[in-house]
Amino acid sequence: MIKSWLSRYARRRRLLAAALAALAVISTFFAIRPATPVTTALVATRDLSPGPLRPGDLRAVPLNHPPAGAVRTTASGQILATPMRKGEPLTDVRLLRTFPLSPGLVATPVRISDPAAAALLSPGSTISVLATMSEGNPMAAHPVAEGVTVITIPASTRQSTTGNERGALVVLGTTPAQAAALAAAQAHGHLAITIETNQQ
């Protein structure tokens, strides 16, 4: 009887010793592992719509696990390609590659009827935009905005084909008056372009 009790006691001691050894290994691992680095990244201060980013749209916050491509420095003046929710980190894939927008100009999205012509453009290209009316003489075209700069071209435009009946989207740097004229022209007809220079 005593021998059986001693045997059970010895087994319990071995199990307890093994458990304590495992606990010691785990404690040592957590004690010596490097601390998770905290990185500062930009997050949206409110729900944001696609378009130029303004001061106050983003703020820097510390993040333990920032997403890949997180933007860590100021992004004001760059163009946001997709909507963002408040508190969402900004990543590089959400920003369009752009040409600087000069003071006094606005970013104006326009849809060019011929995607093949739009494929020749890059940020910094200087173009003139012509409008053809859906009604009346379809062969008559008149200039709507002359000498405007291409600010950016969305990725979807780069991937479009000549079979795209909706045309190709480009973003131009225009005056407010040119933006209004382009909006009116798009509402009543189709837009074409002539390419003047290309700085890229």
ABEGO torsion letter per residue (X at the ends): XAAAAAAAAAAAAAAAAAAAAAAAAAAAAAAABBBBBBBBBBBBABBBBBEBBBBGABBBBBBABBBBGBBABBABGBBBABBBBBGBBBBAAABBBBBBBBBGBBBBBBBBABAAAAAABBBGBBBBBBBBBABEBAABBBBABBGBBBABBBAAAAABBAABAAEBBBBBBBBAAAAAAAAAAAAABBBBBBBABBAX
